[in-house]
Every structure is written in C-alpha cells, then in structure tokens.
Amino acid sequence: MTKRRRINVRMPAIGGQGAVTAAHIMATAADYAGYHAVSNPFFGAEKRMAPAESYVRIGIEPIYDRGEVVYPDVIMVFHSQVITMGKSYTMPFYSGIKKNGLIIINTEEDLLTERDHEYLESLGVKVFNFSATKFALDHAGTELSTNMAMLGAFFGITQIVGMDAIEEGIKARFLKKFVASGGTMSLDSAIERKFKKKLELIEKNIATAKASYDLGKEWAVQQGMEPWLPSPQEVAKV
C-alpha cells in the first residue's frame, strides 16, 4: 500500500462513549510522535445514546482545515447502533470512504449487508471487527475504556506511532489537572487519594490500549499492510 501524506479519521459514536476523548488522545499521541495533528468534535443533542461524532487529521505537513471529515481514510464505529439504527450524521455510515481505506467496528458480529461488503471491497476498503467493549471490560473492568480499545486498534493497524506515544497521549489527557508549575505537586490527602485513583485508571486504560494495539498490529500483518504514513524522521531526510 502506498504511504499517504495524511490520514483523515471519522468517529461516529453514541454520546457517553468517549469518542471526543479518543480523538483528543489520538491527536496528542500523533503530535508527540512528530506529526501534525488536529481533532475536533461534532454534537447534535448532547445526551447519552444520542449520535456524536469526532474527527482527527494526522499528517506530515501542517493542517489548516477543520470541521467535518467528509472523505475519511479511516472510519471508527464506536457503537453497533451507528449501523443497526442509523445513529450517524452520515448515511450510510461509510459514505465518502476513500479507496484502500479502513473501517474499525466495535462489534462481535458482522453488521454489514452483502451489498455493503461488495461496495467496500470494490474500493479496497478493509473492515476490522472486534469487540472493543469486551476488551475494555476484560482489561480495565469497565466499558468506559471502550474508547481506549478503539484507539489502540487504530494505531496497531496503521502503525504510525508506538505505545510510547499512546501512553504519553493518555497521560497528557488524564493528568493535566494534577501537574503543577515547575513539575512539582502539592497535594493534600484528599487530592492524593483522587490522584491515586487517576493513576490506576491510566494504567488500566494503557493496558486496554496495549491489548488492542497488539491485536490490530497482528491483523494488519496478516493483511499485508504497511505503516500508513512515512515517519517524521523519514520526511526530515528528504
């Protein structure tokens, strides 16, 4: 597969699943690895189980556009109802998917119709089904880490960053409230307890992301896929 210069990601989800957080961490991890990256969410009714969508753009050149990703390279479906009940702002949910793209779906079953498969195969789009919610329950003990499983799978398949960058993205997202100026921390006993819980949450989220990262990487190897973007170091040499 020819390496791209940019990856556009669309994340159709259901309110409360953490797609906004996943998008933020994805962009932060990519930035840490040396890429240019931006993320932004889109909301309709801001309530649980209502459609929600997030977008991420990652590339080797500065990114100036924002807003909806109309033509995604990757679509990450966080909940089966996006497909089965049409809870998506874009219908069909794969509308606009580019040739040789990727769809990651949080499901244990094949939710696509025969026509869906025929259309996607004609574009060379690969579909990766896995139960991100089960991964979250197994590795973090809560379905709230479903977004971390989805995040890990994305990076495992695309191989544009390693686990070190993902860990930095997760820590940056969940620890920012506890980092004081000068890199020091002054915490009273109540905050210390809360900080400890936060660290435990981070460890579980990282474990979830790592498990799905390994699964996604293994699948990508089986599919004969290569890293989707040239590394920033490769670009710097040109």
N, C-alpha and C positions, 0 to 999 in steps of 0.2 A: 504494500500500500504506500502511495506517495505521501510523504510527510506534508502536513498542512503548515500554514503560517499562523493560523488562528483556529481556535475551536469555539463555536457558539453553542451554549448549552441552554436548553429549556427544561424547567422542572415543574410539570403540572402535579399538584398535590391537593390535599384536603387540609383545611385550617386546623392548626394544632399539631401538625406532623413535623414541624421544624425545617421546612424547605428553605425558609429565609435564612435560618442559621447555617444550614448546609451550604447555601450559596456563598454566604459571607466567609465561612471557613475555607471553602474551595478557592475563592479568590485570594485569600490571605496566604494559603499554602503555596499557590502558584507564584504569588509575589515574592514569597520567601525564597523560592527556588530560582528566582531571577527573571520570571516572565512579567509581562504587563497583564494586568487583570482587573476587571471591574465586575461588580454584581449589583443587581437591583431587583426589588420585589414588585409584584402587582397584586393588589387586593380588590375584591368586589365587596361583598358583605364580610366584615371582619368578625367571624364567629367560627366556632369549631364545626367541622364537617362541611363547611362551605368551600367552594373552589378557591384555590390560591395558586399563585404561580411565581416562580423566581427565575432569574436569568443570570448567566455568567458568561463572560467573554474572556478568553485567555489567549495571548498571542506573543509573538516575538517582536512586535512593533507597538508603538503607542496606540491606545484605543480611545477614540473620542466619541463614538456613538453610545447612546444609552437606550433605555426603553425596551420594548418587547423584542424578543428574538423570533423573527418570522420564519427564517430559514436556518434551522438548527442543524449542527453536525451530530449532536447528541440530545436525546430526549430521555429524561429520567422520570418515570412514572412512580410516584410515591405511594399511591393507593389504588386498589383494583377498581374502585368506583369511578375513577377518572375514565376508565374504559367501559365498564359494565353499565354505568348510569349516566355517562356523558358529562361528568363533573369536570369540565375543562373549558377554558375560554377559547380554545381552538378545536374545531371538529372537522374531520376526525382528529384525534389527539396527535397523530403523526403528520398532520398537514405541514408541508414545507420542508420535510426532512430531506437533507441533501444526499446525493449519491454516495455510496460507501459509508453511510452514517451508522449510528449505533443507537439502539433503544434498550434501556435498562428498566425492567419492570419488577416491582415488588409483588411477586406472586409465586405460588407453588404450582399453579395450573397455567395452561396455555389459554390466554384470554382472547387471542386474535382469531378472526374468521379465516376461512380458506382464501377469501378474496384479499384480506389484509396481507396474508402471507405472500400471495402471488405478487401483489403490488410492491411490497417491501423487497422481496427477492429480486424483482426486476430492476431495482435501484441498487442492489448490492448491499442493502442495509442488514446488519446483523442484529438479532434480538437475544438479549441475555435475561432469562427469567430466573429469579432466585428470591427466596423468602427473607427479605431484609428484616421484617418484623420478628421472625423466628430467630434470626441471628442476634437481634437486639435482646430478646428475652434470654437466649442461651448465654450470651457473653456479658450483658450488662444487667440482666434481671429486670429490665423494663422496656416496654415497647417505645418509650420516648427516645431511645437511641436508634430507632429505625433510620433516622437521617444520617447517623454515623456509618451505618452499614451501607447505605446507598453511596455515600461519599467515598468509602473505601473501595467499593466495587468500581466506581468510575475511574479512580486513579490506578487501581490494579489493572484494569483493561487498557487504559490509554497510555500508561507508563510514562507520564510526563513529569511526575515528581515521585520521590520515595517517601517512606514512612516518616523520615525525619521532618520533612516539610509539613506533612499532615499533622504530626504531633505539635509542631510549632503553631499551626493554624488553630488547632483545638485549644491549646493553652492560651493563645492570644485572645480567643473569644471568651473563655470562661474565667480567666484570671485577671482581666484588666481592672476589675473593681478593687482588687486586693494589692495591686502594686503601687507603692508609694514613691514619691520623688527620691532620686538618688539610689533607687534599687533597694531601699530598706523597707521594713514592715514594722509597724507599731500596732499590735492587735491586742485588744482586751480579751478576756476569757470567752466572752460570747462570740466575738468575731473569730477567734481561734477555732471554736467548735464548728462554726459555719465554714471556715476555710478548710478544715479537715474534711468536711463532707464534700466540699467542692473538689478537693484533690482526689477523693475516692471516685467521684463522678467522672472526673477527667480520665482517671486510669481505666474505668470501665468503658468509656467512650473510645479511648485509644485501642483497647483490646478488641472492641467490636469492629472498629475500622480496620484493624490489622487482619482480623479473620476474613473479612470480606475482600480486603485488598489481595490477600493470598489466593482466595478463590477466583477473583476476577483475573488476576495475572495468569493463573493456571489455564483458565478458559481461553484467554487471549492467545496463549502459546499454542493451544490445541487448534485454534482457528487460523494460525499462521500470521497473526497480527504483529506489527512492529510499533514502536512508540509513535504517537500521533503527531508530535511536534519535535523539531530539532531542539536540542538543549541550548540554553542561552550561551553556553561555552562554545558550542559549535558555531553559533551565529557570530560570536565575537571574533572567531578566527577568519571569517570570510572577509 
